[in-house]
Amino acid sequence: MQQFDVVILGAGFGGSLTALLLDRIGFSVALIDRGKHPRFAIGESSTPIAGYLLQSLSEQYDLPQFQPFCKYGSWQQSYPGLACGIKRGFSYFSQEPLQNFHVKPDHGSELLVTANLSDALAETHWYRADVDCFFADEVKKSKVVYLDQTKVSVNRSHVWEISGERTGEQIALRAAFLIDATGAAGIVPHALRIKRQTEFLTNSTAIYGHFEKVTPWAKILDRCHVSRSDYPFDCDHSALHHVLSEGWMWQLRFNNGITSAGFVLDGEQKTGSVEQLWASLLESYPAIASQFEGASLVAPESGLVSTRRLQRGWKMCAGADWALLPHTAGFIDPLHSTGIAHTLCGIERLVAALEKAWGTDGLPEAMSDYSESVQTELALIDELVAGCYRSLPHFDLFAASTMFYFAAATRFEHLRCREGEKPLFLCADDVGFRNVTRAWLDRIASIQQQADCEINEFREAIVDAENLLKPWNRVGLFHPAVPNMYYYTAAPESEPR
């Protein structure tokens, strides 16, 4: 039976990267995955802080092969064969049921928030089939023992015992420490009978897939004679959100002709098949339906994916000899594209803790701190997302709610990139910011309770949001030169030479 310091379950990019980092600092590591690459996966939209974290990790642990993934320009130069999408920022368009898209004065039905200065410096959408496969291939080149197509069970005695079958052969491993990167499968918390986290403010479900021949939204705007002259970037070069009465839709375009698209619905889904629900939603929004005329689903092979409630979590995220990566520890919602960055933030913290506390009496406390930090971060993401869902019926209010996320993200970027600090993800350990986020949720709740809220009430609420965020608003949120058009919100960068 092979003995390892650490065994990692799950070979998505998070599990693979964790294995490589631990290998770099001298741990004996095995990485086990039930499936094989390449394979369909979502969780594709990166952000500025994700790029910064990946660059920092690749430099600290001498893994230069990952640095090109940090920006669109360097990705195209180094790995043109790996599919990705260009992401200049976030775009939002308010859709009304059974009506074609129409603009309101001062861009009242549009919101574009820029995250970078140019296409070369843009963030990316990760085409996960290609990216996860690349990360796993790098594991194969290392000293890490990599076992794919392996079904396992785990048992904990004085050490972890991992047994299973790989292509008809029995395998048996022992590990002093076990990391679960299996996402929703949650092999380790199931084995330990950890209690589930069930109290969430957000309540959403999703249907999604990968499509080809989806008409760009810019072309639909042109057909509707909507001017794009004020837009700070091509609206399709973004994480594009259609904001609906019952939820929202994401569209992420890759340079291989594929578009990731999905509806995320507030509350439980309607009855009927997933195909019927998809068709019904398109029928309700003619402008979006026109994008999908002639489009076809290309992945997954089994058809559109329909989820149960997206929100999930565990009461504990780590113990003295085990830990969950953030996506296994819990998930809230894809609205703010937090997944990749949160995973990288958790990996950075977990690997540093293991390196510092390994073989000492301080390891249990370090893992307790890690567990608490991940849960605190998930709680903040829940609050930030819930505020947006509660604002869905009124786009101005929804736009104001997004500013809480952008304030948190830009503040976090500033502390990491400019001041060299390492706060929790999105400054989740900032008590003052948590308080104003909760105050905003209460403010929205008070509006919801009013049967016939007047327009002045919404205007006053938006002023309240601006006042609440003043200490964290360092990038001119609420007052761009062109209403709802933010030409730049991140720390200044220079073009690569």
URQUIKA-V778722 format. One record per pair of residues at least 12 apart in sequence whose C-alpha atoms are under 7 Angstrom apart, sorted by sequence separation. I is the first residue (numbers start at 1). J is the second residue. D is the distance in Angstrom with one decimal. If there is no record, write none. Layout:
# URQUIKA-V778722
i=I j=J d=D
i=I j=J d=D
This chain:
# URQUIKA-V778722
i=19 j=31 d=6.7
i=55 j=67 d=5.2
i=152 j=164 d=4.1
i=161 j=173 d=5.9
i=162 j=174 d=6.1
i=239 j=251 d=6.4
i=240 j=252 d=6.6
i=250 j=262 d=5.4
i=317 j=329 d=5.6
i=466 j=478 d=6.7
i=54 j=67 d=6.9
i=151 j=164 d=5.4
i=152 j=165 d=6.7
i=161 j=174 d=4.6
i=239 j=252 d=5.7
i=249 j=262 d=5.5
i=250 j=263 d=6.6
i=353 j=366 d=6.2
i=388 j=401 d=5.2
i=72 j=86 d=6.1
i=150 j=164 d=6.7
i=151 j=165 d=5.6
i=160 j=174 d=5.5
i=161 j=175 d=6.6
i=249 j=263 d=4.3
i=387 j=401 d=5.9
i=388 j=402 d=6.4
i=412 j=426 d=5.3
i=475 j=489 d=5.4
i=55 j=70 d=6.3
i=94 j=109 d=5.0
i=150 j=165 d=5.7
i=151 j=166 d=6.7
i=159 j=174 d=6.7
i=160 j=175 d=5.0
i=248 j=263 d=5.8
i=249 j=264 d=6.0
i=314 j=329 d=5.9
i=412 j=427 d=5.8
i=54 j=70 d=6.6
i=93 j=109 d=5.8
i=94 j=110 d=6.5
i=150 j=166 d=4.5
i=159 j=175 d=6.1
i=160 j=176 d=6.2
i=248 j=264 d=5.4
i=313 j=329 d=5.6
i=314 j=330 d=6.6
i=326 j=342 d=6.7
i=327 j=343 d=6.5
i=93 j=110 d=4.8
i=149 j=166 d=5.9
i=159 j=176 d=5.4
i=160 j=177 d=7.0
i=218 j=235 d=6.6
i=247 j=264 d=5.6
i=248 j=265 d=6.6
i=313 j=330 d=3.9
i=326 j=343 d=5.4
i=409 j=426 d=5.4
i=52 j=70 d=7.0
i=92 j=110 d=5.7
i=93 j=111 d=6.6
i=149 j=167 d=6.9
i=218 j=236 d=6.7
i=247 j=265 d=4.4
i=312 j=330 d=5.2
i=313 j=331 d=6.5
i=325 j=343 d=6.7
i=408 j=426 d=5.1
i=51 j=70 d=4.3
i=92 j=111 d=5.0
i=217 j=236 d=6.4
i=246 j=265 d=5.7
i=247 j=266 d=5.1
i=312 j=331 d=5.5
i=408 j=427 d=6.4
i=11 j=31 d=6.8
i=51 j=71 d=6.8
i=91 j=111 d=5.7
i=92 j=112 d=6.3
i=216 j=236 d=6.4
i=246 j=266 d=5.8
i=311 j=331 d=5.5
i=312 j=332 d=6.8
i=326 j=346 d=6.0
i=350 j=370 d=6.8
i=384 j=404 d=6.7
i=11 j=32 d=6.7
i=91 j=112 d=4.4
i=310 j=331 d=7.0
i=311 j=332 d=4.6
i=325 j=346 d=6.4
i=384 j=405 d=6.1
i=5 j=27 d=6.0
i=6 j=28 d=6.4
i=7 j=29 d=5.6
i=8 j=30 d=6.2
i=9 j=31 d=6.1
i=10 j=32 d=5.9
i=11 j=33 d=5.4
i=90 j=112 d=5.8
i=91 j=113 d=6.4
i=310 j=332 d=6.4
i=311 j=333 d=6.8
i=325 j=347 d=6.9
i=5 j=28 d=5.2
i=6 j=29 d=5.0
i=7 j=30 d=4.8
i=8 j=31 d=4.8
i=9 j=32 d=5.0
i=10 j=33 d=4.7
i=90 j=113 d=5.2
i=310 j=333 d=6.5
i=4 j=28 d=5.3
i=5 j=29 d=6.2
i=6 j=30 d=6.6
i=7 j=31 d=5.9
i=8 j=32 d=6.2
i=9 j=33 d=6.1
i=89 j=113 d=5.6
i=90 j=114 d=6.6
i=4 j=29 d=5.8
i=89 j=114 d=4.5
i=440 j=465 d=6.7
i=4 j=30 d=6.9
i=88 j=114 d=6.0
i=89 j=115 d=4.8
i=88 j=115 d=5.9
i=88 j=116 d=6.1
i=274 j=304 d=6.9
i=88 j=119 d=6.8
i=274 j=306 d=6.2
i=436 j=468 d=5.9
i=88 j=122 d=5.1
i=87 j=122 d=5.6
i=88 j=123 d=6.3
i=86 j=122 d=6.4
i=87 j=123 d=4.9
i=24 j=61 d=6.4
i=86 j=123 d=6.3
i=87 j=124 d=4.9
i=154 j=191 d=6.9
i=86 j=124 d=4.8
i=87 j=125 d=6.4
i=85 j=124 d=5.3
i=86 j=125 d=6.3
i=21 j=61 d=6.3
i=84 j=124 d=6.4
i=85 j=125 d=4.6
i=84 j=125 d=5.4
i=85 j=126 d=6.7
i=84 j=126 d=5.1
i=84 j=127 d=5.1
i=320 j=363 d=6.3
i=83 j=127 d=5.6
i=320 j=364 d=4.3
i=212 j=257 d=6.0
i=214 j=259 d=6.8
i=319 j=364 d=6.4
i=73 j=119 d=6.9
i=212 j=258 d=4.8
i=72 j=119 d=6.9
i=73 j=120 d=4.0
i=83 j=130 d=6.5
i=211 j=258 d=5.5
i=212 j=259 d=6.1
i=320 j=367 d=6.2
i=377 j=424 d=6.9
i=72 j=120 d=5.6
i=73 j=121 d=6.2
i=82 j=130 d=5.8
i=210 j=258 d=6.4
i=211 j=259 d=5.2
i=319 j=367 d=5.7
i=326 j=374 d=6.5
i=377 j=425 d=6.0
i=380 j=428 d=6.0
i=71 j=120 d=6.8
i=72 j=121 d=6.2
i=210 j=259 d=5.6
i=211 j=260 d=6.4
i=318 j=367 d=5.6
i=319 j=368 d=6.5
i=332 j=381 d=7.0
i=71 j=121 d=5.4
i=72 j=122 d=5.3
i=210 j=260 d=4.5
i=318 j=368 d=6.4
i=332 j=382 d=6.0
i=335 j=385 d=6.8
i=71 j=122 d=5.6
i=72 j=123 d=5.8
i=209 j=260 d=6.1
i=210 j=261 d=6.2
i=373 j=424 d=6.8
i=377 j=428 d=5.4
i=71 j=123 d=5.2
i=72 j=124 d=5.8
i=209 j=261 d=5.9
i=318 j=370 d=7.0
i=376 j=428 d=6.3
i=70 j=123 d=6.9
i=71 j=124 d=6.7
i=208 j=261 d=5.7
i=209 j=262 d=6.4
i=318 j=371 d=5.1
i=208 j=262 d=3.9
i=317 j=371 d=4.5
i=383 j=437 d=6.9
i=387 j=441 d=5.6
i=390 j=444 d=6.9
i=207 j=262 d=5.5
i=208 j=263 d=6.4
i=316 j=371 d=6.2
i=206 j=262 d=6.7
i=207 j=263 d=5.5
i=206 j=263 d=5.6
i=207 j=264 d=6.7
i=206 j=264 d=4.3
i=205 j=264 d=5.6
i=206 j=265 d=6.1
i=204 j=264 d=6.5
i=205 j=265 d=5.3
i=204 j=265 d=5.4
i=205 j=266 d=6.8
i=397 j=458 d=6.8
i=411 j=472 d=6.5
i=204 j=266 d=4.6
i=205 j=267 d=6.7
i=400 j=462 d=6.1
i=203 j=266 d=6.1
i=204 j=267 d=5.0
i=205 j=268 d=6.5
i=203 j=267 d=5.2
i=204 j=268 d=6.8
i=205 j=269 d=6.7
i=397 j=462 d=6.6
i=400 j=465 d=6.7
i=407 j=472 d=5.9
i=407 j=473 d=5.7
i=48 j=115 d=7.0
i=217 j=291 d=6.9
i=403 j=477 d=6.8
i=48 j=123 d=6.3
i=216 j=291 d=6.8
i=47 j=123 d=6.0
i=215 j=291 d=4.5
i=46 j=123 d=6.2
i=214 j=291 d=5.5
i=215 j=292 d=6.6
i=414 j=491 d=6.6
i=46 j=124 d=5.6
i=214 j=292 d=5.3
i=45 j=124 d=6.6
i=46 j=125 d=5.7
i=45 j=125 d=4.4
i=345 j=425 d=6.7
i=410 j=490 d=6.1
i=44 j=125 d=5.2
i=45 j=126 d=6.3
i=213 j=294 d=6.6
i=214 j=295 d=5.2
i=44 j=126 d=4.7
i=213 j=295 d=4.7
i=44 j=127 d=6.3
i=212 j=295 d=5.6
i=213 j=296 d=6.9
i=342 j=425 d=6.6
i=44 j=128 d=6.4
i=211 j=295 d=6.5
i=212 j=296 d=5.6
i=211 j=296 d=5.4
i=212 j=297 d=6.6
i=42 j=128 d=6.6
i=211 j=297 d=4.4
i=212 j=298 d=6.7
i=41 j=128 d=5.7
i=210 j=297 d=5.8
i=211 j=298 d=5.3
i=40 j=128 d=7.0
i=41 j=129 d=6.4
i=209 j=297 d=6.7
i=210 j=298 d=5.7
i=40 j=129 d=5.5
i=210 j=299 d=5.0
i=39 j=129 d=5.0
i=209 j=299 d=5.9
i=38 j=129 d=4.9
i=209 j=300 d=6.5
i=38 j=130 d=6.4
i=38 j=133 d=5.4
i=209 j=304 d=5.4
i=37 j=133 d=5.3
i=208 j=304 d=5.7
i=209 j=305 d=6.3
i=207 j=304 d=6.6
i=208 j=305 d=5.3
i=207 j=305 d=5.3
i=208 j=306 d=6.9
i=207 j=306 d=4.4
i=206 j=306 d=6.0
i=207 j=307 d=6.4
i=206 j=307 d=5.4
i=205 j=307 d=5.8
i=205 j=308 d=5.7
i=205 j=309 d=4.8
i=204 j=309 d=5.6
i=205 j=310 d=5.4
i=203 j=309 d=6.6
i=204 j=310 d=5.8
i=203 j=311 d=6.7
i=36 j=148 d=5.7
i=31 j=144 d=7.0
i=35 j=148 d=5.9
i=36 j=149 d=5.8
i=30 j=144 d=5.5
i=31 j=145 d=6.1
i=32 j=146 d=6.1
i=33 j=147 d=6.3
i=34 j=148 d=5.9
i=35 j=149 d=4.6
i=198 j=312 d=6.9
i=29 j=144 d=5.2
i=30 j=145 d=4.5
i=31 j=146 d=4.9
i=32 j=147 d=4.8
i=33 j=148 d=4.6
i=34 j=149 d=4.7
i=197 j=312 d=6.6
i=29 j=145 d=6.5
i=30 j=146 d=5.9
i=31 j=147 d=6.2
i=32 j=148 d=5.8
i=33 j=149 d=6.1
i=34 j=150 d=4.6
i=197 j=313 d=4.7
i=33 j=150 d=5.9
i=34 j=151 d=5.3
i=196 j=313 d=5.8
i=197 j=314 d=4.7
i=17 j=135 d=6.8
i=32 j=150 d=6.7
i=114 j=232 d=6.9
i=196 j=314 d=4.4
i=197 j=315 d=5.3
i=13 j=132 d=4.9
i=16 j=135 d=5.9
i=20 j=139 d=6.3
i=195 j=314 d=6.0
i=196 j=315 d=5.7
i=12 j=132 d=5.5
i=16 j=136 d=5.7
i=194 j=314 d=6.7
i=195 j=315 d=5.6
i=23 j=144 d=6.6
i=194 j=315 d=6.7
i=13 j=135 d=5.8
i=194 j=316 d=6.7
i=16 j=139 d=6.4
i=11 j=136 d=6.6
i=19 j=144 d=6.9
i=125 j=252 d=6.8
i=127 j=254 d=6.9
i=125 j=254 d=7.0
i=186 j=328 d=6.0
i=178 j=321 d=6.4
i=179 j=322 d=5.6
i=180 j=323 d=6.4
i=181 j=324 d=6.4
i=91 j=235 d=6.2
i=177 j=321 d=4.6
i=178 j=322 d=4.7
i=179 j=323 d=5.0
i=180 j=324 d=4.8
i=181 j=325 d=5.4
i=183 j=327 d=5.2
i=184 j=328 d=5.8
i=88 j=233 d=6.8
i=176 j=321 d=6.6
i=177 j=322 d=5.4
i=178 j=323 d=6.6
i=179 j=324 d=5.7
i=180 j=325 d=6.3
i=183 j=328 d=3.9
i=182 j=328 d=6.1
i=91 j=238 d=6.3
i=95 j=242 d=6.5
i=181 j=328 d=5.9
i=245 j=392 d=6.2
i=90 j=238 d=5.3
i=91 j=239 d=6.2
i=92 j=240 d=6.1
i=93 j=241 d=6.3
i=94 j=242 d=6.1
i=95 j=243 d=5.9
i=96 j=244 d=6.6
i=180 j=328 d=6.8
i=245 j=393 d=5.7
i=88 j=237 d=5.8
i=89 j=238 d=5.0
i=90 j=239 d=4.9
i=91 j=240 d=4.8
i=92 j=241 d=4.6
i=93 j=242 d=5.0
i=94 j=243 d=4.7
i=95 j=244 d=5.4
i=87 j=237 d=5.0
i=88 j=238 d=5.3
i=89 j=239 d=6.5
i=90 j=240 d=6.1
i=91 j=241 d=5.9
i=92 j=242 d=5.8
i=93 j=243 d=5.8
i=94 j=244 d=6.4
i=86 j=237 d=5.4
i=87 j=238 d=4.3
i=92 j=243 d=6.6
i=86 j=238 d=6.8
i=87 j=239 d=6.5
i=15 j=181 d=5.4
i=14 j=181 d=6.8
i=7 j=175 d=5.8
i=85 j=253 d=5.5
i=6 j=175 d=5.5
i=85 j=254 d=4.0
i=2 j=172 d=6.8
i=3 j=173 d=5.9
i=4 j=174 d=6.1
i=5 j=175 d=5.4
i=6 j=176 d=6.1
i=7 j=177 d=6.5
i=8 j=178 d=6.0
i=9 j=179 d=6.3
i=10 j=180 d=6.8
i=84 j=254 d=5.0
i=85 j=255 d=5.6
i=1 j=172 d=5.5
i=2 j=173 d=4.9
i=3 j=174 d=4.7
i=4 j=175 d=4.8
i=5 j=176 d=5.1
i=6 j=177 d=4.8
i=7 j=178 d=5.1
i=8 j=179 d=4.7
i=9 j=180 d=5.1
i=10 j=181 d=4.8
i=83 j=254 d=6.4
i=84 j=255 d=5.8
i=1 j=173 d=5.4
i=2 j=174 d=6.1
i=3 j=175 d=5.9
i=4 j=176 d=6.7
i=5 j=177 d=6.1
i=6 j=178 d=5.7
i=7 j=179 d=6.3
i=8 j=180 d=6.0
i=9 j=181 d=5.5
i=10 j=182 d=4.6
i=83 j=255 d=6.0
i=1 j=174 d=6.9
i=8 j=181 d=6.8
i=9 j=182 d=6.1
i=83 j=256 d=5.9
i=202 j=382 d=6.1
i=201 j=382 d=6.2
i=200 j=382 d=6.8
i=201 j=383 d=6.7
i=202 j=385 d=6.8
i=202 j=386 d=4.9
i=201 j=386 d=5.8
i=98 j=284 d=5.1
i=99 j=285 d=6.5
i=100 j=286 d=5.6
i=101 j=287 d=6.0
i=97 j=284 d=5.3
i=98 j=285 d=5.5
i=99 j=286 d=6.4
i=100 j=287 d=5.2
i=97 j=285 d=5.5
i=98 j=286 d=6.4
i=95 j=285 d=7.0
i=45 j=239 d=6.9
i=232 j=485 d=6.7
i=231 j=485 d=6.5
i=232 j=487 d=5.3
i=40 j=299 d=6.9
i=40 j=300 d=6.2
i=109 j=395 d=6.7
i=108 j=396 d=6.9
i=50 j=340 d=6.4
i=54 j=344 d=6.9
i=46 j=337 d=6.7
i=50 j=341 d=4.2
i=53 j=344 d=6.4
i=45 j=337 d=5.7
i=49 j=341 d=6.3
i=53 j=345 d=6.9
i=46 j=340 d=6.1
i=47 j=341 d=6.9
i=50 j=344 d=6.8
i=46 j=341 d=7.0
i=43 j=339 d=6.3
i=94 j=395 d=6.5
i=14 j=343 d=6.5
i=18 j=347 d=6.3
i=22 j=351 d=6.7
i=49 j=413 d=5.9
i=112 j=484 d=6.4
i=113 j=485 d=6.4
i=114 j=486 d=5.7
i=116 j=488 d=6.4
i=111 j=484 d=4.8
i=112 j=485 d=5.1
i=113 j=486 d=4.7
i=114 j=487 d=5.3
i=115 j=488 d=5.9
i=110 j=484 d=6.7
i=111 j=485 d=6.1
i=112 j=486 d=6.0
i=113 j=487 d=6.8
i=114 j=488 d=4.9
i=115 j=489 d=5.7
i=116 j=490 d=6.5
i=121 j=495 d=6.8
i=114 j=489 d=6.2
i=115 j=490 d=5.5
i=107 j=483 d=6.3
i=106 j=483 d=5.5
i=107 j=484 d=6.2
